[in-house]
Amino acid sequence: MENPKLKNLLNEWLEEATLSEMQEKLESGEITSKELVLMYLHRISSFDKELRSVLEVNPDALHIAAALDAERKESGPRGRLHGIPILIKDNIDTHDKMHTSAGSLALKDSIAPKDSWVAEQLRKAGAIILGKTNMTEWANFMAIGMKSGYSSRGGQVLNPYGPGKFDVGGSSSGSGAAVAANFAAAAVGTETSGSILNPSCQNSLVGIKPTVGLISRRGIIPIAHTQDTAGPMARTVEDAAILLTALTGKDEEDAITQTNPLFNIDFTEYLLKDGLKGKRIGIALQGFIENLSEEKQRAAALAIEVLKSTGAEVIENIEIPSANVDWKYDVLTYEFKPDLNVYLSSLHPSIKVRSLKELIEFNNQDEEKMLKYGQEVLIESEKTSGSLTEAEYVQVLEFDLYHSTRQGIDFALETYNLDAIVFPHEEGSHISAKAGYPSIAVPAGYTSDGEPVGITFAGTAYSEPILIQAAYAFEQMTKFRKPPVLEKE
């Protein structure tokens, strides 16, 4: 950068700056939002060619920033996100000059007919939508064995802690890698099962997978309406709580949000350094920790030892009856077709792919570009009726709900009288996902070769306040996160 002030801020300050620290400088006039955008654009252009975490940048970002700077001078900031650059996943609609494609070349020219709820809430809060992040194509609901972070539109996202060495996690891969590499203040990801928690753990981030119903899913390219949700990904619990507060609400166009009792809560009120004191925390290892490498198991075990010194009452080796049941993804298979068909049918007439069947046909026309990993999962979903009337669908839906709640999260919470459950890394995320329950991933250390490890706090529906207290207290005591060392391109 030519500007010596920005060059100094870029090198000495921006890398791990929090939202509060950014607002302090914006309020004092030391920097402007336009300058903040310029610095992030510089970082993206300098470091992201190899990582491939950002698919496209908002062409209007600098002008939006300038307008928000003028508004700040004239009437003051709207709140804690005013003038802050945020990245969002490429399956979240924005009605602007950016595209929304779920990582697929089939939708590379698709401009959403209107903003999603997430985009509306961000703009209302004064955030700058800086760009769209790469992702595992169709949120990893396309092929068996597709590599996390791969898309036909954006290529392969790499983990900034070890490009080509460590799994970047999916399917919010670009959001995870971009925030870890400090290409934006924070990002929004989406999750159906593990897609916020996994990349957060793999990129040493805080990821909040909210209760299904806390944030409207309107305008998000779907997988399954019973499990889909958006959520924040950030470098600190405080930043994630700020972003979560802005995204939460009730939306008449998404019925499940009418169950949301937390729609007017400021989640930063639960950032308590002694938030674990007196809480009963159950440690779920059996059926989970053995899925991790020995190195990750050791790091997770060390983090759990630290947890014992936080003032929490730790109950070890709790039993979750459904830990080893034969889970299937059949609910997703049945719900994907009708949900996706509705989304595709609402796009601009210039977009020729209007259904799952047409998407499969489009992919078949250029197998080299579109079918690196095949499309077995898409074909399997297309074989369903799309009417959700099959007995198998209803049976597996009820199976998932029962085993994830009464024989899963709720069983453990009630049996051991717990406030929250801790899982190693993101293991156990599938149980919370099937229940529609919240989880928060927090950095918990690194393996000997530098691969990030996390732990996940999980609870029952709308227990986000308790989980934020626990996650924040753990983070403040440990402060495990350290930024990746990036090589300039």
N, C-alpha and C positions, 0 to 999 in steps of 0.2 A: 504494500500500500504506500502511496506517495504522501498522504497526509500524516505528518509525524505524530499527531495526537492519536489518531486512529490506529496507527501502526503500534504505538506503545500500548494502548488499551487491548489491542488484539493479542499482543505477545504476553502481556503481564496480567491481564484481568479477565478477559472474556471467557476463557476456556472453561472454568467451572463456576462462573457467576450464577447466582440464584436469581429468581424472579424479584425477590425483595431488594437485592443489591442492584439489579437493573433499574428498578423503580426509584431507588435513592438517587442514582445518577441522572435519571430522566427528570426527576423533580427538581434537582439542584441546577439543572441546565448544563451539567458537565458533558452529557451526550444528548443526542436526539434519537428518536426512533428511526429516522432515516439513516443515521450513522450506524445504528445497531443492525439494521438490515444489510447495509453495505459490508459490515464486518462479517456477518454470517455468510453472505454471498461469496466473500473472499475465501472463507474457510471451505465452503463447498467446492469452489473452483480449484482450490489448492490440493484438497485431500480426497475428494469423492470419486475421482475417475476410476480408481481401483475398487473402492468399496461398493459403488453403485447403489447407494442407499436412497438417493433423491432422484425421482423420475423426471420431475420438471419443477421449475420455479415459477411462481406467480408473476407474470409480466407487469402487473400493477403494484407489486409489493412496495416499491420505493415511493410511488405516488400516494398509496394508502398511508404509508408511514408519515409522509409529509403532511397529509391532511390531519392525521391524529396528533402530530406535533402542533399544528395550528390550533386544533381543538383544545389541547392541553393548555396552551397559552391563554386562550380566550375564556374557557370555562372550567379548566381543571380536568384531572383524569377521571374516567368513568369508574375505575377500580384497579385492581392489582394486575390485570392483564392489558391495561391500556398501553398500546404501542409496543407490545411484546410479540416477536416473531415466533409462530407456532407452525410446525409441520403436521400434516394429516395424511393418513393412509389412503392409498389410491382406490379404495372401494367406498370412499365417503364423498357424496355428491357436493360439488360447488358449482353454482351457476355464475361462472365468470369466464376468464380466458383459459382456464385449465381443463384438462380432460379427467374423466373418471372411468377406469378401465378394468379394475381388479387384476391388473398386471397382464391382461390379455391383448394381443394385437387385434383381436376381433372388435374391441371397443376403443382402439387407440385414437379414433377421431370423435369419440362421444363426449359432448358437452352436456352436462345434466340440465334438464329443463327448469329446475329450481334448486335452491340450496337445501341441503339436508338440515335436520334439526341441529346437528353438531356444528355445522358451518354457521347457521343462524346465531347460535348461542355465542360462538367465538366472536363473530362480528359485533354482536350486541355488547359484549364485554370490552370491545376495543382492541382485541387481538388482531395481529396481522397474519393472515394465512399465507405463510412464506412459500409453500410448495406442497407437492404430493410425494409421498414416499413409496418406494418399491415394496413389493410384498411377494409372498409365495402365491403363484397364480391361482385365481379363484379361491383364495384363502385356504389353499392346500386341500381343496375338495375337487380334485380333477383326476389324479392318478395315484396309484399305489407306488410308493418309493420315490415320489418327487422330492428333490432336495430342498430343504428349508431355504427360503429366500430366492428361489428361482422363478422367473417369469419370462414369457416369450417377449414381452414388451421391454423389460428393463434388464434382462440378463440375471446374473447371479450376485446377490448381495453377499458381502463378506463381513466377517466379524472384525472390528477394528482392533481387538485385543490380540488377534492372531489371524490375519487375512489368509484364507486357504488352509489354516491349521485347526481352528476351532469352529464348531457349528455356530451359525449366527442366530439360530432359533427361528421359529415361525409361528404364525404366518405374518405377524406384524414386524417382519425382519428389518425392513428399511427404517421404520420408526425407531426400532431398538438401536440399530447401528448408527443412525443419524444423531440421535440424542447422546449416545455414548461418546461419539466423536465430536460433539459440540457444534453441530450444524444448525441448531435452533435452541431456543430456551427450553422447549419441551415438545412433545408430540402426542397425537391421538392415535391409538391403535384400535383394533377390534378383536374380539374373541368369540369363538364358538366353543372351543375346548383347548385351552392352553395357549392361545395365540397372542395374548398379552403377557402372560406370566412366563412362558418359556423364553421369548427373546429378552425379557427384562432380566431374568436370571443369567442368561448367556452373555449379556452386555453390561452387567453390573449396574442395573437401574432399579428404580422403584416403579413397579407397574401395578395399577389398581384395576382389577377385573370386578366391576360393580355387580350388585344384584340386578338381575334382568328386570327392568322396570324403573331403575334409577335414572337412566338416560334414554331418551327416545331413539329408536332405530330408524325412524323415517329418513329415507334418502341414503341408506347404506345398502350396497349390493349384498344380498343375503346368502346365507347357507340354510339356516334353520331358525324359524321364529321362536321356538321354545328355548333356544340357548344363545342366540346372537346378542351381543352388546358392544358398545364402544367403551373406551376407558383411557385414562391418562397414562403416559409413560414419561418419566422425568428423572432427574439426577438426585433429587431429594424427596423425602416424604412431604415436606412443606410445599414444594412446587407441585407435586402431584395432587395435594389437597386443594390448592388454589385452583388448579385446572378442573378438578372434579366439581368444585362448587359452581363454576361457571357453566358446566355442561348439564347439570342436574335440573330436572323440572317435570312438569306434567304436560303431555301433548295429546290433544283430542284425537290425533291421527294414529296414535300408538296406544291401544287400550290398556296394556299392562302398566303404563306409567300412572294410571289412575290409582294404583295400589301403593304408590310411592309416598311414605310418610315423611321423607327427608327432603322434600322439594324446596324448602326455603331455609335450609340449614347451611351455615358457614362451617365447612369441615375443618378450617384452620383452628377453630375453637378447641379441637381435640388433640392439638399438638402439645402434649404434656410430657415433659422429660421424665416424670415419674409415672408415666401412663401404664407401666407394667406392675407397679407396686400393688400387691394384694390380689392381683388377678390370677385365676387358675388357668394355666396353659397346659394343654395336653400335647404330648409329642407322639406323632404317628410315624413309626418307623417300619413296622412289620408289613410287608407287602409293597413297600415304597422305596426304602433306601437301597435295597439290593439291586434296583434298576440303574443305580448310578455307578460310575467307575470307582475304584478303590480310593483314588485321589479325592474325588468329590465327596465320597462318604466321609473321609477324614475331615475335610473342611466343614462339612455340615455338622458333624459330631462336635467339632470345636466350637462352632457357633452356638450350638445347643447348650454346651457347657457355660458359655458366656451368659446365655439367657437365664441361667440359674442364679446369677449374681445381680439380677436387675430388680430384685424384690418381688418377683413373681413366684407363685407357688407352682412348681413344675411337676406335672404328673407324667412319668415316663412310660413308654411302651403301651400306650392306650390301644385298645382293640377297636377296629372299624370292621364290622361283619362283612361289608361288601368289598373289602379291599381286594379280594381274590375272586370275585364273581366273574363270569364270562361276559364282560362288557362288549357290546357291539355298537356300530355307528348307524344302525338301521333307521333310527329316527331322522337322522340327517339325510339319509338316502331318500326317504319318502317326502320330507319337507322341502328339500332343495328344488325339486322340479316346479311345484306350484309357486313357490316364493320367487324363484328366479324368473319364471315366465311372466309374472306380474311386473317385475322390475323392467325386464327387457321390452315388454310391450308398451311401456310408458316413455321410452326414449324418443328422441327426435326422428322423424320419418327418414332422414338420411342414413340412419344406422340400419343396416340390412339384417343383422342378426336379431331376431325378435322372439326367439324361444330357445329352450335348451336343445331341441332337435336341430334347429338351424345352427346353433353354436357347434354342435358335434360335426355337422356337415361342413361348416367353415373350416374347422380344424383339419378335417380329412383332405381338404383341397391343397394344403401345403404341409405335409407331415414333417418335413425337415425343420421348418420354422416353428410349427405349432405343437408338435407331438414328440418332443424330446423324451418325455417320460410316459407317453401314451395318454389315454383319456378313459381308462377303465371305470373310474368312479362316476364320470359324467354319463357314460353309457348305462351303468347300473341304475342310476337315478331315472334316466329316460324310460326305462322299462316299466316303471311304476305308473299307476293310472293318473297321478297328479291330482286326485280327488280326495286323498287322505281317508278313504273309506275302507281300505284293506284291514282285515282283522289282525294281520301281523303287525301293522303299524300301531294300532291301538294297544295291542298286547305289549310291544316293546316300549312304547311310551310310558305305560303304567309301570312296567318293570323298572325302567330307568328312574322314574320319580320315586318309587318305593325304596329301591336299593340305595339311591343317593341321599335320601332324606331319612326315612324311618330306620333304615339299616345302614345309614352312612353318617353324614354330618350331624344331623339332629340326634341320632342314637348316641354318638360319642359325647356331644355336648351335655345331654341329659344324664347319661349313665355316670359320667365322671364329674358332673356339676362344673363344667368348664365355661370360661369366657370365650376362649378361642382355641383352635387347633393349629399346631405347627407341623408342616410337612417339609422334608428335605428338598431343596431346589424347587422345581415346580411339580414334583410328583404329587399325585392326589388331585391335580387340577381338573381331571376328567370327572371326578365325583362331584365337586362343587359346580362344574359346568352343567352337568345333567340336572342338578337340583336348581339351577338358576341362582346360586348363592355367591356371595362376594369373597374375594381373596386379594391379598396384597403381597407381592414379592418384594423382598428387600435384599440388597447386597450382603453377602455373608462370608466373603473371603475369596481366595484364589487357590488354584492348584499350584504345585511347585513350578510348573511351566507357564503359569500366568493365566490359565483359563478361569473366567469368573464363575463363582458359585453363589447361589442365593438360598434363602429360606422363604417359605410362604406361610402367612397367617391366614387362616380360613375361619368362617363363621356361618351363622344362619342368615336368613333373608334380612336385608336392611340392617346388618350389624356393622356397617362401615365405620361409625363413630368409635366403637370398641377396637376394631382392627387398626384404625389410624392411630389411636392411642398406643397400642402395642407396638406397631411398626415404627412409630416415631421414637418411642423410648429405646427400642433396640438399636435403631440407627444412631441416635445421639450417644449411646454408650459405646458403640463399636466403631462407627465411621469407617467402615471397611472400604468404601468406594475410592478408587483412584483412577484418574483418566488414562485412557490408552495412549501410548506413544505413537504418533502418526508420522509417516515419512512423506515429505512434500513431493508432489508429482511434477 
